[in-house]
Amino acid sequence: MKIVLAWLKVVLSIGLLWLIFDRLDNEQLWSSISHIGLTTLVLALILQLASTLTAAYRWNLIQQWLGDPPGTRFYAKSYFKGSLFNQLLPTSIGGDAYRVLENGHRINSHKEAFFGVFIDRIAGLLGLLLLSAIALIWLPDLLPSNITITIAVILAIGFSGALFGLCLHKLPRWKWPLWASLQKLSRRFARVYRNSRTISIQLGLSVLTHLFSMLVLMTLGQSLGLDFELMVYLAVIPPVILLTLLPLSFAGWGIREGAMVGIFALIGAPAEAVLAMSVIYGLTLVAASLPGLWFFIHDKQWWQNGQPAVKSVNKDT
């Protein structure tokens, strides 16, 4: 059943892309793509690799602060492998699931590995919301008021949810299994965000991760004639990224392109150039995940080893 759902995502992505391409001037689209130079593509790839490495280092710090032994190289390679799963494989095993399995074997606790990956995801989301909030304050009149209000509500919900998760462990303990697990996650969350230093480091790395990705899009966009300042990209791209997080299509393809074309149309950008930017950005994500294939093939995989590589420090319950 999971395999069927995975392939349904592929079909949905193909269908959405076909609908978008069918409604635009394909001749103009390919003309736009042909004007992108090799230097631009290389710079975009370097920036995206920098984004992935920054995110991997953030995850590494999270696991260390949760009491796990250091392993910067391990986390970098595992993050690339996770990116490979997310971008190239139409399977029911996502990149996050792979990271949980691999690190869970390493520290001999898949539950603790899940907590670390989940907190890493939340950290990335907070960085994206923070960038969006800054851009919204900087350019409050860029988008129509109803769109701006919707984004503001999403920001408020996101930050409130994170604050609630940070404080959840201080509420009374009940015997419900789900509640106990949520409070355990909250204690791990509070351990990572325990003081102003760790908060600043985590938010800084998360913002930098997304900033690199925004620079990828701005680099591609400006080469296609989308001569907007960085703040404009920071204002319009985060809602698109949030939509691609929904597990409805394959690696966000189709949803990302449709959302990009739609939101950039609100600021008068030509649809063909926006679609070209989105497609090349998607291909850049694929190219940036390819180191994961090398690591996956050449590393001694966790399933080939019957014993965990390291043991995690004991954690409270």
BADREN-506994 format. One line per 4 residues: number of its first residue (from 0); for each residue x, y, z of N, C-alpha, C. Coordinates in Angstrom, 3 decimals, decimal comma. Layout:
REM BADREN-506994
NUM = X Y Z X Y Z X Y Z ~ ...
REM end
This chain:
REM BADREN-506994
0 = 0,825 -1,203 0,000 0,000 0,000 0,000 0,866 1,263 0,000 ~ 1,950 1,248 0,795 2,829 2,410 0,865 3,516 2,659 -0,475 ~ 3,883 1,564 -1,149 4,505 1,711 -2,462 3,524 2,333 -3,449 ~ 2,266 1,917 -3,373 1,231 2,473 -4,248 1,069 3,972 -4,001
4 = 1,035 4,369 -2,720 0,904 5,790 -2,387 2,104 6,585 -2,889 ~ 3,298 5,968 -2,778 4,504 6,649 -3,256 4,425 6,909 -4,755 ~ 3,979 5,915 -5,500 3,884 6,093 -6,948 2,731 7,006 -7,335 ~ 1,699 7,071 -6,507 0,626 8,028 -6,751 1,147 9,463 -6,650
8 = 2,106 9,680 -5,746 2,731 11,003 -5,639 3,474 11,349 -6,927 ~ 4,148 10,340 -7,486 4,864 10,566 -8,746 3,872 10,948 -9,844 ~ 2,782 10,216 -9,927 1,764 10,492 -10,945 1,177 11,888 -10,751 ~ 0,915 12,258 -9,487 0,370 13,587 -9,217 1,348 14,677 -9,639
12 = 2,630 14,483 -9,335 3,632 15,472 -9,730 3,690 15,637 -11,246 ~ 3,694 14,495 -11,957 3,725 14,550 -13,426 2,486 15,261 -13,956 ~ 1,330 14,954 -13,371 0,091 15,587 -13,809 0,091 17,090 -13,577 ~ 0,557 17,515 -12,402 0,601 18,945 -12,104 1,568 19,672 -13,033
16 = 2,730 19,062 -13,259 3,706 19,684 -14,158 3,151 19,785 -15,573 ~ 2,465 18,763 -16,028 1,879 18,790 -17,371 0,857 19,917 -17,494 ~ 0,016 20,087 -16,467 -0,979 21,155 -16,491 -0,321 22,529 -16,551 ~ 0,756 22,701 -15,786 1,446 23,998 -15,767 2,106 24,277 -17,109
20 = 2,859 23,285 -17,610 3,546 23,467 -18,893 2,537 23,698 -20,026 ~ 1,394 23,038 -19,951 0,397 23,134 -21,011 -0,216 24,528 -21,110 ~ -0,191 25,272 -20,011 -0,825 26,591 -19,978 0,140 27,742 -20,228 ~ 1,415 27,434 -20,410 2,414 28,486 -20,608 3,040 28,376 -21,996
24 = 3,749 29,424 -22,357 4,442 29,471 -23,650 5,739 28,675 -23,530 ~ 5,721 27,440 -24,005 6,885 26,566 -23,851 8,098 27,068 -24,621 ~ 7,855 27,724 -25,756 8,979 28,253 -26,527 9,718 29,335 -25,731 ~ 8,958 30,205 -25,098 9,568 31,239 -24,263 10,235 30,631 -23,042
28 = 9,615 29,570 -22,493 10,169 28,892 -21,330 11,555 28,322 -21,638 ~ 11,663 27,573 -22,736 12,947 26,962 -23,081 13,970 28,007 -23,504 ~ 13,490 29,109 -24,059 14,396 30,203 -24,386 14,991 30,795 -23,120 ~ 14,175 30,925 -22,075 14,661 31,441 -20,796 15,695 30,504 -20,193
32 = 15,405 29,209 -20,231 16,312 28,226 -19,656 17,654 28,226 -20,384 ~ 17,613 28,385 -21,703 18,854 28,332 -22,492 19,782 29,504 -22,221 ~ 19,265 30,575 -21,601 20,086 31,747 -21,346 20,851 31,651 -20,014 ~ 20,604 30,609 -19,250 21,332 30,440 -17,988 22,713 29,870 -18,281
36 = 23,729 30,565 -17,794 25,094 30,150 -18,053 25,597 29,101 -17,083 ~ 26,694 28,459 -17,452 27,291 27,424 -16,616 27,753 27,994 -15,271 ~ 28,285 29,210 -15,278 28,752 29,833 -14,030 27,610 29,979 -13,035 ~ 26,445 30,376 -13,538 25,270 30,517 -12,678 24,867 29,181 -12,075
40 = 24,878 28,139 -12,891 24,497 26,811 -12,412 25,479 26,291 -11,362 ~ 26,761 26,512 -11,591 27,779 26,064 -10,636 27,632 26,818 -9,318 ~ 27,428 28,137 -9,395 27,246 28,933 -8,179 26,010 28,478 -7,413 ~ 24,928 28,210 -8,122 23,703 27,730 -7,478 23,946 26,399 -6,772
44 = 24,689 25,506 -7,422 24,980 24,207 -6,821 25,830 24,360 -5,566 ~ 26,827 25,231 -5,615 27,693 25,460 -4,450 26,878 26,008 -3,274 ~ 25,992 26,938 -3,564 25,154 27,513 -2,506 24,229 26,461 -1,897 ~ 23,684 25,575 -2,743 22,795 24,541 -2,215 23,569 23,512 -1,394
48 = 24,778 23,179 -1,817 25,619 22,283 -1,016 25,948 22,923 0,325 ~ 26,185 24,234 0,326 26,441 24,945 1,580 25,224 24,882 2,490 ~ 24,033 24,968 1,910 22,799 24,864 2,684 22,688 23,493 3,347 ~ 22,964 22,440 2,585 22,881 21,075 3,117 23,904 20,847 4,227
52 = 25,129 21,319 4,029 26,180 21,136 5,038 25,854 21,909 6,311 ~ 25,275 23,106 6,167 24,889 23,887 7,342 23,793 23,174 8,121 ~ 22,813 22,629 7,409 21,738 21,885 8,069 22,277 20,638 8,765 ~ 23,231 19,958 8,135 23,826 18,766 8,743 24,577 19,126 10,026
56 = 25,275 20,253 10,020 25,993 20,685 11,221 25,014 21,042 12,333 ~ 23,885 21,648 11,977 22,846 21,940 12,967 22,348 20,649 13,619 ~ 22,092 19,637 12,814 21,634 18,343 13,343 22,708 17,727 14,234 ~ 23,950 17,832 13,830 25,058 17,322 14,620 25,075 17,954 16,010
60 = 24,901 19,273 16,080 24,885 19,963 17,368 23,693 19,530 18,216 ~ 22,539 19,373 17,570 21,346 18,930 18,307 21,604 17,588 18,984 ~ 22,153 16,640 18,239 22,402 15,309 18,802 23,449 15,369 19,928 ~ 24,459 16,222 19,767 25,450 16,355 20,834 24,831 16,942 22,084
64 = 23,994 17,959 21,918 23,353 18,582 23,078 22,344 17,643 23,734 ~ 21,890 16,647 22,982 21,006 15,637 23,563 21,793 14,516 24,237 ~ 23,117 14,604 24,203 23,942 13,638 24,911 24,562 12,566 24,054 ~ 24,435 12,664 22,739 25,017 11,654 21,861 26,479 11,987 21,555
68 = 27,296 10,993 21,305 28,703 11,232 20,979 28,835 12,040 19,694 ~ 29,884 12,854 19,571 30,072 13,667 18,366 30,354 12,798 17,144 ~ 30,036 13,317 15,998 30,306 12,594 14,747 29,950 13,456 13,559 ~ 30,672 14,572 13,402 30,333 15,551 12,363 30,291 14,914 10,985
72 = 31,279 14,067 10,668 31,307 13,423 9,352 30,110 12,493 9,178 ~ 29,780 11,753 10,235 28,636 10,843 10,155 27,360 11,611 9,837 ~ 27,119 12,710 10,564 25,880 13,453 10,364 25,835 14,117 8,991 ~ 26,976 14,594 8,504 27,007 15,188 7,166 26,663 14,142 6,110
76 = 27,288 12,970 6,213 27,029 11,924 5,222 25,587 11,409 5,322 ~ 25,092 11,258 6,542 23,730 10,783 6,722 22,717 11,793 6,193 ~ 23,023 13,076 6,371 22,115 14,111 5,866 22,054 14,080 4,344 ~ 23,205 13,885 3,701 23,213 13,781 2,248 22,446 12,545 1,788
80 = 22,594 11,446 2,518 21,835 10,239 2,158 20,334 10,490 2,289 ~ 19,951 11,194 3,367 18,548 11,539 3,534 18,039 12,408 2,397 ~ 18,864 13,366 1,971 18,491 14,214 0,833 18,312 13,381 -0,431 ~ 19,167 12,380 -0,592 19,050 11,489 -1,749 17,696 10,782 -1,753
84 = 17,310 10,242 -0,599 16,015 9,564 -0,496 14,883 10,535 -0,806 ~ 14,994 11,770 -0,303 13,920 12,749 -0,519 13,784 13,149 -1,974 ~ 14,901 13,245 -2,687 14,889 13,816 -4,025 14,756 12,805 -5,158 ~ 15,231 11,584 -4,945 15,359 10,667 -6,075 14,543 9,393 -5,992
88 = 14,164 8,989 -4,807 13,554 7,676 -4,677 12,068 7,765 -4,363 ~ 11,197 7,230 -5,229 9,757 7,240 -4,972 9,359 6,111 -4,029 ~ 9,951 6,105 -2,846 9,668 5,046 -1,893 8,873 5,601 -0,731 ~ 8,415 4,713 0,138 7,699 5,134 1,333 8,657 5,508 2,455
92 = 9,966 5,349 2,240 10,966 5,687 3,251 11,551 7,047 2,902 ~ 11,173 8,068 3,655 11,684 9,398 3,395 13,072 9,584 3,959 ~ 13,659 10,735 3,635 15,007 11,025 4,121 15,088 11,091 5,629 ~ 14,066 11,662 6,269 14,066 11,734 7,722 13,997 10,338 8,340
96 = 13,181 9,476 7,740 13,080 8,108 8,252 14,418 7,391 8,139 ~ 15,121 7,628 7,029 16,433 7,001 6,868 17,396 7,493 7,938 ~ 17,387 8,812 8,198 18,276 9,364 9,221 17,968 8,789 10,600 ~ 16,689 8,599 10,885 16,305 7,994 12,168 16,840 6,574 12,266
100 = 16,678 5,800 11,204 17,134 4,409 11,214 18,647 4,317 11,346 ~ 19,358 5,135 10,565 20,816 5,050 10,574 21,398 5,542 11,894 ~ 20,931 6,701 12,374 21,459 7,206 13,636 20,955 6,390 14,815 ~ 19,731 5,844 14,700 19,215 4,992 15,764 20,082 3,762 15,971
104 = 20,575 3,208 14,860 21,488 2,081 14,974 22,811 2,524 15,592 ~ 23,249 3,713 15,230 24,527 4,217 15,719 24,504 4,428 17,236 ~ 23,410 5,004 17,759 23,336 5,321 19,193 22,542 4,269 19,967 ~ 22,090 3,222 19,247 21,366 2,125 19,872 20,027 2,566 20,470
108 = 19,370 3,530 19,825 18,051 3,972 20,281 17,354 4,707 19,141 ~ 16,430 4,032 18,486 15,716 4,679 17,398 14,749 5,747 17,915 ~ 14,287 5,580 19,132 13,384 6,587 19,697 14,121 7,900 19,913 ~ 15,325 7,817 20,492 16,112 9,032 20,703 16,539 9,636 19,368
112 = 16,824 8,792 18,389 17,181 9,290 17,064 16,001 10,033 16,443 ~ 14,789 9,502 16,653 13,587 10,186 16,155 13,445 11,554 16,798 ~ 13,666 11,633 18,115 13,561 12,923 18,788 14,530 13,935 18,170 ~ 15,773 13,495 17,923 16,771 14,396 17,365 16,395 14,891 15,988
116 = 15,926 13,996 15,109 15,541 14,377 13,753 14,311 15,282 13,786 ~ 13,378 14,984 14,663 12,172 15,804 14,780 12,525 17,227 15,223 ~ 13,394 17,341 16,228 13,820 18,659 16,705 14,579 19,394 15,610 ~ 15,370 18,660 14,833 16,080 19,274 13,709 15,097 19,839 12,698
120 = 14,033 19,113 12,426 13,010 19,588 11,503 12,339 20,858 12,044 ~ 12,026 20,857 13,344 11,407 22,020 13,965 12,348 23,221 13,895 ~ 13,644 22,968 14,124 14,635 24,050 14,042 14,659 24,658 12,644 ~ 14,633 23,803 11,627 14,607 24,297 10,259 13,352 25,101 9,966
124 = 12,219 24,633 10,481 10,958 25,342 10,268 10,978 26,709 10,942 ~ 11,535 26,776 12,153 11,612 28,048 12,864 12,488 29,051 12,109 ~ 13,590 28,570 11,533 14,444 29,449 10,743 13,706 30,012 9,544 ~ 12,908 29,164 8,890 12,136 29,604 7,725 11,086 30,631 8,139
128 = 10,404 30,372 9,261 9,388 31,306 9,745 10,015 32,636 10,145 ~ 11,196 32,588 10,738 11,870 33,815 11,153 12,238 34,665 9,937 ~ 12,774 34,033 8,899 13,090 34,772 7,676 11,829 35,382 7,057 ~ 10,753 34,614 7,059 9,489 35,106 6,509 8,979 36,296 7,311
132 = 9,099 36,233 8,638 8,640 37,331 9,492 9,440 38,599 9,229 ~ 10,752 38,457 9,087 11,608 39,620 8,802 11,210 40,264 7,478 ~ 11,002 39,430 6,460 10,628 39,952 5,144 9,250 40,596 5,178 ~ 8,344 40,013 5,956 6,989 40,559 6,053 7,003 41,936 6,708
136 = 7,851 42,096 7,717 7,979 43,403 8,381 8,665 44,403 7,457 ~ 9,643 43,922 6,695 10,413 44,796 5,804 9,574 45,271 4,616 ~ 8,758 44,360 4,071 7,941 44,680 2,894 6,476 44,336 3,177 ~ 5,823 45,084 4,062 4,447 44,729 4,457 3,421 44,862 3,341
140 = 3,723 45,657 2,321 2,747 45,907 1,244 3,090 45,188 -0,048 ~ 4,034 44,269 -0,010 4,450 43,586 -1,237 3,345 42,704 -1,790 ~ 2,705 41,941 -0,926 1,667 41,000 -1,346 0,286 41,549 -0,995 ~ -0,767 41,046 -1,634 -2,124 41,466 -1,269 -2,389 41,252 0,211
144 = -3,234 42,097 0,792 -3,452 42,081 2,243 -3,944 40,734 2,750 ~ -4,801 40,045 1,979 -5,310 38,749 2,442 -4,206 37,701 2,509 ~ -3,258 37,756 1,548 -2,126 36,835 1,568 -1,205 37,167 2,744 ~ -0,954 38,461 2,958 -0,102 38,891 4,066 -0,686 38,469 5,406
148 = -1,992 38,628 5,555 -2,646 38,233 6,812 -2,556 36,726 7,007 ~ -2,757 35,961 5,929 -2,658 34,503 6,022 -1,261 34,075 6,462 ~ -0,236 34,694 5,865 1,145 34,371 6,242 1,396 34,737 7,688 ~ 0,869 35,898 8,118 1,049 36,333 9,506 0,406 35,350 10,485
152 = -0,766 34,850 10,123 -1,441 33,864 10,982 -0,626 32,578 11,068 ~ -0,089 32,129 9,915 0,748 30,926 9,908 1,983 31,124 10,784 ~ 2,588 32,313 10,703 3,759 32,618 11,532 3,390 32,563 13,010 ~ 2,254 33,163 13,361 1,832 33,176 14,760 1,581 31,758 15,273
156 = 0,936 30,937 14,452 0,668 29,544 14,841 1,973 28,778 14,994 ~ 2,892 28,979 14,052 4,168 28,272 14,104 4,984 28,613 15,333 ~ 5,143 29,895 15,611 5,923 30,305 16,783 5,230 29,907 18,083 ~ 3,898 30,004 18,119 3,152 29,607 19,316 3,276 28,104 19,557
160 = 3,211 27,340 18,473 3,365 25,889 18,599 4,729 25,508 19,134 ~ 5,772 26,188 18,654 7,123 25,909 19,130 7,261 26,257 20,607 ~ 6,685 27,376 21,003 6,737 27,779 22,420 5,982 26,787 23,295 ~ 4,831 26,314 22,807 4,067 25,321 23,561 4,854 24,027 23,702
164 = 5,496 23,601 22,602 6,305 22,390 22,667 7,467 22,516 23,626 ~ 8,015 23,722 23,731 9,140 23,963 24,632 8,720 23,879 26,095 ~ 7,451 24,209 26,371 6,959 24,253 27,761 6,101 23,053 28,133 ~ 5,822 22,172 27,187 4,880 21,075 27,415 5,308 20,176 28,573
168 = 6,606 19,962 28,740 7,088 19,055 29,775 6,837 19,587 31,182 ~ 6,518 20,876 31,309 6,254 21,465 32,623 4,817 21,267 33,073 ~ 3,969 20,788 32,164 2,578 20,523 32,514 2,475 19,219 33,296 ~ 1,344 18,999 33,973 1,189 17,758 34,750 1,407 16,512 33,904
172 = 1,993 15,500 34,510 2,248 14,244 33,806 1,029 13,334 33,915 ~ 0,547 12,915 32,773 -0,548 11,953 32,712 -0,016 10,626 32,195 ~ -0,789 9,595 32,382 -0,330 8,256 32,035 -0,646 7,866 30,593 ~ -1,222 8,769 29,844 -1,493 8,456 28,444 -0,175 8,286 27,710
176 = 0,017 7,212 26,969 1,298 6,975 26,270 1,695 8,123 25,345 ~ 0,733 8,653 24,577 1,047 9,731 23,653 1,482 10,978 24,412 ~ 0,777 11,300 25,479 1,126 12,482 26,277 2,516 12,330 26,885 ~ 2,810 11,135 27,385 4,138 10,887 27,972 5,233 11,045 26,927
180 = 4,982 10,571 25,702 5,978 10,690 24,640 6,171 12,152 24,239 ~ 5,063 12,900 24,185 5,166 14,315 23,841 5,944 15,091 24,895 ~ 5,726 14,750 26,159 6,474 15,434 27,213 7,951 15,045 27,176 ~ 8,233 13,811 26,816 9,628 13,389 26,678 10,297 14,155 25,536
184 = 9,577 14,312 24,424 10,088 15,103 23,316 10,301 16,550 23,747 ~ 9,366 17,088 24,522 9,480 18,461 24,995 10,717 18,649 25,868 ~ 11,031 17,660 26,699 12,241 17,766 27,525 13,493 17,783 26,658 ~ 13,499 16,992 25,584 14,641 17,022 24,664 14,713 18,387 23,965
188 = 13,558 18,896 23,591 13,479 20,196 22,936 14,028 21,296 23,850 ~ 13,631 21,237 25,130 14,093 22,234 26,099 15,592 22,095 26,353 ~ 16,133 20,897 26,236 17,569 20,697 26,436 18,364 21,366 25,316 ~ 17,835 21,297 24,094 18,518 21,939 22,967 18,403 23,457 23,064
192 = 17,207 23,932 23,412 16,974 25,381 23,527 16,992 25,799 24,996 ~ 18,078 25,467 25,671 18,127 25,649 27,119 18,587 27,035 27,551 ~ 19,256 27,775 26,691 19,718 29,117 27,067 19,863 29,964 25,805 ~ 20,182 31,243 26,017 20,255 32,161 24,884 21,327 31,761 23,873
196 = 22,398 31,119 24,362 23,487 30,724 23,458 23,024 29,643 22,491 ~ 22,427 28,579 23,023 21,996 27,487 22,144 20,851 27,933 21,239 ~ 19,971 28,787 21,754 18,882 29,311 20,928 19,449 30,105 19,755 ~ 20,420 30,970 20,053 21,023 31,802 19,009 21,734 30,953 17,968
200 = 22,463 29,926 18,419 23,189 29,069 17,489 22,218 28,315 16,582 ~ 21,177 27,728 17,185 20,224 26,956 16,393 19,459 27,822 15,399 ~ 18,955 28,966 15,875 18,221 29,847 14,963 19,148 30,418 13,893 ~ 20,384 30,740 14,296 21,345 31,269 13,325 21,653 30,272 12,232
204 = 21,898 29,015 12,600 22,182 27,980 11,604 20,963 27,705 10,723 ~ 19,774 27,741 11,320 18,561 27,494 10,546 18,315 28,617 9,546 ~ 18,503 29,860 9,996 18,347 30,999 9,086 19,376 30,920 7,967 ~ 20,618 30,584 8,315 21,681 30,497 7,304 21,383 29,395 6,291
208 = 20,857 28,270 6,774 20,490 27,170 5,877 19,509 27,631 4,811 ~ 18,451 28,307 5,247 17,439 28,768 4,294 17,931 29,956 3,476 ~ 18,787 30,769 4,066 19,325 31,910 3,323 20,143 31,438 2,126 ~ 20,917 30,376 2,308 21,658 29,805 1,184 20,697 29,370 0,071
212 = 19,586 28,728 0,459 18,604 28,286 -0,542 17,955 29,471 -1,249 ~ 17,668 30,538 -0,487 17,093 31,741 -1,101 18,074 32,356 -2,095 ~ 19,355 32,319 -1,749 20,375 32,855 -2,656 20,477 32,011 -3,928 ~ 20,238 30,703 -3,795 20,178 29,845 -4,983 19,078 30,338 -5,914
216 = 17,889 30,543 -5,344 16,754 30,983 -6,154 16,972 32,377 -6,722 ~ 17,566 33,279 -5,929 17,822 34,626 -6,428 18,860 34,602 -7,541 ~ 19,884 33,768 -7,393 20,904 33,638 -8,438 20,290 33,155 -9,741 ~ 19,454 32,123 -9,644 18,786 31,607 -10,844 17,785 32,621 -11,392
220 = 17,010 33,222 -10,472 15,976 34,155 -10,903 16,534 35,375 -11,618 ~ 17,591 35,949 -11,075 18,156 37,139 -11,711 18,763 36,819 -13,073 ~ 19,281 35,623 -13,223 19,804 35,233 -14,540 18,681 35,042 -15,552 ~ 17,445 34,907 -15,052 16,281 34,737 -15,923 15,488 36,032 -16,081
224 = 16,033 37,114 -15,532 15,356 38,400 -15,664 14,448 38,759 -14,514 ~ 14,423 37,946 -13,465 13,614 38,248 -12,281 14,467 39,082 -11,323 ~ 14,603 40,355 -11,645 15,540 41,229 -10,933 14,917 41,816 -9,669 ~ 14,584 40,940 -8,733 14,046 41,384 -7,450 15,157 41,361 -6,409
228 = 15,019 42,218 -5,382 15,983 42,206 -4,294 15,769 40,981 -3,411 ~ 16,767 40,689 -2,587 16,729 39,486 -1,756 15,496 39,452 -0,871 ~ 15,103 40,597 -0,306 13,949 40,629 0,602 12,668 40,175 -0,085 ~ 12,559 40,443 -1,374 11,377 39,989 -2,116 11,349 38,467 -2,163
232 = 12,495 37,864 -2,443 12,565 36,399 -2,444 12,257 35,841 -1,061 ~ 12,742 36,518 -0,014 12,483 36,060 1,349 11,002 36,161 1,700 ~ 10,305 37,081 1,045 8,884 37,262 1,338 8,007 36,240 0,615 ~ 8,382 35,880 -0,621 7,485 35,044 -1,421 7,852 33,561 -1,423
236 = 9,111 33,223 -1,133 9,515 31,820 -1,219 9,094 30,974 -0,021 ~ 9,198 31,466 1,240 8,831 30,609 2,380 7,441 29,976 2,298 ~ 6,384 30,708 1,873 5,088 30,020 1,740 5,128 28,857 0,756 ~ 5,927 29,003 -0,302 6,059 27,919 -1,276 6,728 26,707 -0,630
240 = 7,801 26,959 0,136 8,511 25,857 0,801 7,590 25,144 1,781 ~ 6,771 25,918 2,491 5,839 25,304 3,437 4,852 24,390 2,715 ~ 4,407 24,804 1,541 3,488 23,960 0,768 4,163 22,666 0,315 ~ 5,439 22,754 -0,062 6,133 21,548 -0,536 6,401 20,564 0,593
244 = 6,275 21,018 1,855 6,452 20,099 2,975 5,274 19,137 3,112 ~ 4,142 19,491 2,505 2,990 18,588 2,541 3,303 17,346 1,710 ~ 3,082 16,161 2,266 3,452 14,919 1,558 2,443 14,522 0,487 ~ 2,248 15,413 -0,485 1,239 15,178 -1,511 1,837 14,832 -2,865
248 = 3,076 15,265 -3,108 3,691 15,014 -4,404 5,089 14,459 -4,201 ~ 5,737 14,099 -5,299 7,073 13,513 -5,235 8,116 14,616 -5,132 ~ 8,767 14,715 -3,962 9,830 15,700 -3,706 9,370 17,132 -3,961 ~ 8,060 17,382 -3,836 7,535 18,733 -4,018 7,314 19,146 -5,453
252 = 7,697 18,276 -6,426 7,549 18,631 -7,845 6,066 18,835 -8,175 ~ 5,797 19,845 -8,944 4,418 20,154 -9,325 3,813 21,169 -8,378 ~ 3,780 20,826 -7,100 3,271 21,771 -6,100 4,185 22,990 -6,027 ~ 5,507 22,746 -6,000 6,456 23,867 -5,942 6,304 24,765 -7,162
256 = 6,218 24,179 -8,356 6,143 24,974 -9,574 4,837 25,773 -9,636 ~ 3,727 25,112 -9,289 2,448 25,808 -9,307 2,401 26,954 -8,307 ~ 2,917 26,703 -7,091 2,920 27,738 -6,062 3,852 28,887 -6,437 ~ 5,005 28,564 -7,011 5,955 29,600 -7,430 5,313 30,510 -8,473
260 = 4,731 29,913 -9,503 4,117 30,700 -10,566 2,997 31,567 -10,000 ~ 2,201 30,980 -9,111 1,064 31,709 -8,549 1,467 32,886 -7,681 ~ 2,424 32,685 -6,785 2,770 33,757 -5,847 3,608 34,839 -6,517 ~ 4,470 34,456 -7,472 5,240 35,479 -8,181 4,349 36,286 -9,124
264 = 3,251 35,689 -9,570 2,314 36,440 -10,418 1,720 37,615 -9,654 ~ 1,641 37,507 -8,322 1,090 38,582 -7,501 1,968 39,820 -7,505 ~ 3,251 39,651 -7,853 4,141 40,810 -7,904 4,567 41,109 -9,344 ~ 3,824 40,558 -10,299 4,012 40,904 -11,697 5,133 40,191 -12,420
268 = 5,600 39,055 -11,905 6,694 38,331 -12,553 6,159 37,461 -13,689 ~ 6,890 37,363 -14,814 6,442 36,517 -15,934 6,455 35,040 -15,552 ~ 5,387 34,350 -15,870 5,216 32,966 -15,434 6,288 32,040 -15,993 ~ 6,670 32,256 -17,264 7,650 31,368 -17,890 8,997 31,437 -17,179
272 = 9,434 32,643 -16,815 10,712 32,798 -16,119 10,651 32,175 -14,734 ~ 9,520 32,339 -14,065 9,363 31,762 -12,718 9,377 30,240 -12,792 ~ 8,670 29,685 -13,762 8,648 28,230 -13,917 10,047 27,704 -14,230 ~ 10,774 28,408 -15,095 12,144 27,999 -15,421 13,006 28,008 -14,162
276 = 12,870 29,047 -13,349 13,627 29,130 -12,096 13,299 27,963 -11,175 ~ 12,018 27,643 -11,047 11,595 26,574 -10,150 12,101 25,214 -10,622 ~ 12,012 24,962 -11,931 12,462 23,676 -12,476 13,968 23,513 -12,286 ~ 14,729 24,563 -12,582 16,184 24,469 -12,435 16,565 24,355 -10,965
280 = 15,814 25,024 -10,102 16,054 24,883 -8,658 15,819 23,433 -8,220 ~ 14,748 22,822 -8,724 14,490 21,424 -8,399 15,615 20,515 -8,865 ~ 16,122 20,775 -10,062 17,247 19,977 -10,578 18,521 20,237 -9,770 ~ 18,674 21,460 -9,273 19,816 21,773 -8,407 19,738 20,980 -7,111
284 = 18,534 20,854 -6,555 18,348 20,037 -5,350 18,736 18,583 -5,608 ~ 18,367 18,083 -6,779 18,724 16,710 -7,136 20,242 16,571 -7,238 ~ 20,886 17,509 -7,928 22,339 17,457 -8,093 23,050 17,554 -6,746 ~ 22,516 18,404 -5,854 23,143 18,580 -4,540 22,983 17,351 -3,652
288 = 22,025 16,482 -3,980 21,827 15,266 -3,187 22,699 14,104 -3,661 ~ 23,346 14,237 -4,817 24,112 13,131 -5,394 25,290 12,663 -4,536 ~ 25,950 13,541 -3,744 26,967 13,005 -2,825 26,399 11,916 -1,912 ~ 25,100 12,001 -1,610 24,473 10,962 -0,797 24,528 9,602 -1,458
292 = 24,461 9,564 -2,786 24,553 8,289 -3,505 25,937 7,685 -3,321 ~ 26,973 8,516 -3,411 28,345 8,045 -3,207 28,516 7,493 -1,791 ~ 28,036 8,255 -0,798 28,168 7,801 0,588 27,367 6,520 0,823 ~ 26,195 6,435 0,203 25,334 5,266 0,390 25,994 4,005 -0,165
296 = 26,662 4,146 -1,307 27,294 2,995 -1,950 28,586 2,585 -1,256 ~ 29,388 3,564 -0,858 30,740 3,276 -0,383 30,856 3,143 1,135 ~ 29,907 3,658 1,893 29,974 3,484 3,344 29,555 2,071 3,730 ~ 30,071 1,632 4,844 29,582 0,376 5,419 28,238 0,675 6,051
300 = 27,194 0,117 5,495 25,859 0,487 5,921 25,526 -0,075 7,292 ~ 24,613 0,652 7,967 24,249 0,262 9,330 23,608 -1,119 9,378 ~ 22,935 -1,533 8,280 22,281 -2,854 8,303 23,272 -3,995 8,069 ~ 24,530 -3,651 7,711 25,532 -4,688 7,532 26,287 -4,975 8,825
304 = 26,020 -4,188 9,822 26,758 -4,302 11,075 25,790 -4,652 12,189 ~ 26,028 -5,712 12,863 25,096 -6,164 13,888 25,148 -5,377 15,168 ~ 26,186 -4,556 15,392 26,336 -3,819 16,631 26,310 -2,317 16,353 ~ 25,787 -1,530 17,298 25,816 -0,086 17,115 27,243 0,433 17,100
308 = 27,486 1,493 16,323 28,829 2,054 16,205 29,271 2,716 17,497 ~ 28,356 3,433 18,155 28,663 4,086 19,414 27,474 3,920 20,335 ~ 27,642 4,243 21,571 26,533 4,174 22,507 26,174 5,581 22,959 ~ 24,899 5,831 23,024 24,420 7,140 23,439 24,536 7,282 24,949
312 = 24,752 8,525 25,379 24,762 8,819 26,807 23,358 8,606 27,345 ~ 23,259 8,079 28,563 21,947 7,851 29,151 21,158 9,151 29,253 ~ 19,891 9,071 28,940 19,026 10,256 28,982 17,942 10,025 30,024 ~ 17,394 11,153 30,498 16,289 11,028 31,443 15,049 10,554 30,712
316 = 14,069 10,175 31,411 12,828 9,706 30,820 11,781 10,789 30,731
REM end
